[in-house]
Amino acid sequence: MTTPSTTPSPASHPPTVTKGVLVYAGYLAVFFTTWVINGADYNRIGANAETTRLWYAFPTLFGCAFLAVALSVLGWWRAALFDATKSGPRWVWFLPLAMGGIIVNNFIGLPFDRLSGELLLWSSLGAIGVGFGEEMVTRGALIVGLRSRFGETRVWLISSLLFSALHIPNVLFGLPLFAMPFQVLLTFIMGGGFYVIRRLTGTLLWPMVLHGLWDSSLFLNVAAGREPSLIQFAIYPLAIVCVIAVLRQQNRTAAAA
């Protein structure tokens, strides 16, 4: 099923679900191989500049390099970055605005005197890697592949599930087992939120920027020994409501076409 929002751009290799999943699997292989080689300890990421470089910046940046090559070979850059149309009620703009406000709030009062320049450098590069890499692999290349077979509701569901699945292997590197379901649930909801922002703006660029800044604002607070504000959890119920609104509008549009 192809809707007006999913019309693919010309590509060297026509999109298929298999190709999208292979890109996803390749990114995972690069990321977690880097963790294995560098002896990652999930609970110590950000403890110092060295762990930030080896366990945060390197795996995400190496993953980005893989994605750049894969997208260039496939010819999927435009389809991965831009939608043919936008979708969503105007009030859904409150989601990215609220997310931006929480990011600013997390940065305000951050004790930069506790953070070395080297740690700030590598954490910034890691945030760029997260913003580009995780968005491009799940809400970029994967969505391009999924849209070759599925309508937008399934595209949202599968891409969000696989985004949350990215975090399951964290338990192999030190994340407590009891914390894993909670992390997977929150990342699934947040993935839906970033999907909404892509559909609302018609581009993956805004989810990339917001994802990178969101991750960085939380990461630096933890690295500085400061708990981020609990207000961040307000974004999750808002994301759920916005996903429902965007999917309903898209389904009505598809039914009327």
N, C-alpha and C positions, 0 to 999 in steps of 0.2 A: 504493500500500500504506500503510495507516494502522495503527499499533500503539497499544496503550494509552497509551504515553508521548507520542504525537504528536496526540492528539485535539485539534483546534483549538477555541479559544474563539470565541464569536460575534464577528464582525468586521463593520465597515461594508462592507468589500470582501473577499469570500472570498479566501483565499490562493491564489496560483498561482505557478509557477516564474517566469513572465515578470515578474510584479510584484516578486518578490524580487530578480531580476537587475537590474531597472530601478532599484530603490533602491540596490543595490550600485554600479551605473554612475553614478548621480547623486552618490553620496558621492565616488567617484573623481574625477569632474569638478570638484566643489567643492574637494577637497583639492589636486589638481595644478594647477588654475587659480590657486589662491592661491600656490602655489610659483612658477609662471611669472611672475605679476604682481610678486611680491616678489623675483624673481631668486635663488631658492634655490641654495645650493651645499651639496650633501649632506655634504661633508667638513668644512664649517665650522659645521654646526649645533651650537650649544652653546658656540661659541668666546667668546661674550659675551652679555650680556642682549638686545641687539638681534637677533642671529641666532636666539636662543631664542624671542623674541617673534614674529618674522616667519615663521620657518621651522618652528617646532615647535608653539607654542601656537595661533597664528592658524589654520593649516590644519585642525588637529584640532578646534578649537572651532567653526569655521564648518561643518565636516562634521557635528558634533553637532547644530548648529542645523537643518541640512537634515534629518537623521534624525528629529529631534523633530517637525518639520512633517509629514514623510512618514508616520511611524507614526501620528500623530494623524488624518491624512486617511484612512489605510487602516483605522484601528481595530485595529491589531495589537499594541498595547502589552502586554497581558496574555500573549498567545501568545508574544511575543518574549522576555518576561522570565521566564516560569514554564512548567515542564513539568507535565503531569498526574500523572506518577509519577517516581520516582527509579530509577536502575539502576546496578549495579556491585557487585562484592564489597567487603566492608568493608575489606580490606587496601589497596584502591585509595586510601583516604583518605591513605595515605602520600605520594601525589603532591602534593596541596595543602599538606600539612604540610612536605614537603621544599622545596617552592617558597618557602613562607614563611620557612623557615630560611635559605635562600640569600639572600633579600631582606634579612633582618636582617643577615646576614654582610656583604653589600655595603654596607649603611649604616654598619656599625661601622667606626670609624676614618676615615670620610670627612672630609677636611680642609675643614671648612666655612669656615675662615678664608680659603680661596682662592676662595670663591664669594660674589658680591655678593648683597645682599638682593633686588635686582631680578631677578637671574638665578634665584634660588630661587623667587621668585613665579611667573615665567613658566614655569619648568620644572615647577612643581607644577600649574599650569593646563594645560600641555601633557600631563602624565601623566594628568590627569582626562579630557582630550579623547581620548587614546589608549585608556584603559580603557573609557570609554563608547562612543566612536565605532567603533573597530575590532571590539570585541566585538558591539556592537549591529548593525553592518552585516553581519558574517559569521556569527556564532553567534546572532544575534537575528533580524533581518528575513529574511536569506537562508535560514536554517533553516526559518522559518515557511513560506516559499514552497516550498522543496524538499520539505518533508514532505507537501505536497498531492499529490505524485506518487510520491515514492520512499520506500523503507524506510530504516532508520537507518544501515545500512552505507554506502549511497550518499550519504545526507545528510552523514555524517562526511567521506567522501572528497571530495565536491564542495565542501563549505564549507571544508575545510582547504586544498584546492588553490587556491580563490579567495582565501583568506586569504594564502597565500604569494604569489599573483599580485599582490596589492596592492603588493608590494615590488619587482617587476620594473622599473617605471619609474624607480627610484632611479638606474639607470645613466645615464639622460638628464640627471641633475642632479649627476653627479660620482662616483657609486659605481664603483670599478674594475670593468670587465667580468668579469675573472677571479674577483672576489669574489661576483658576483651568484648563480651556482648554489649556492654554499655558503650564502648568506643565505636563498635561496628554500627550500632543503632544511630548514634549521633552523626557519624559520617554519612550514613545513608540519607538522613534528613538534610544534612548540609549539602550533600550532593544534589538533592532535589532543588535546594535553594539556588545553587549555582546554575543548574539547568534552567530555572525560571529566569535568571538574569540573562542568560544567553538568548532565550526566546524573546525576552522583553526588549533587549537592546539590538538584537539581530546580529550579534557578534560574540565570539569567545574572548575577545580582548578584555572586556570588563570583568568577567569571572576570573580571568588570569590575574588581573591587578588586585582585585578584592581578596582572592584566595591567598596570594602571596603576602599581602599586608596583614590579613587576619592571622595567618600562621606566624608571621614575624612578631606581631604584637603579643601573642601568647607565649611564643618561644622565649623572647627576651625577658618577659616578666619572670618566667620560671628560672631562666639562667641567672637572673639577678636576685633570686630568692624571694620574690614577691608574688603573691597569689593574684592572678587576674580577677577583675571584678566579676561577681556572680551575674551581673546584668547580661553577660554574654549568652546565658542560657535562654534569654527571652527571644533570641533569634530563631530557635527551633520550632516552637508552635507557630510563629509567624511564617516560617518557610513552608510548613505543612499547609497552611491556609492558602498561601500563594500558589503552591503547586496545584492544588485542587482547582483554583480559579483559572489558571492558565490552561490546564488540561481540558477543563469544561469548555472554555472558549475555542480551543483548537478543535475539539470534537464537533462542536456546533458548526464551525467553519467548514470542516471536512464533510459533514453531512449535507451541508447546503451546496457544496460544489458539484 
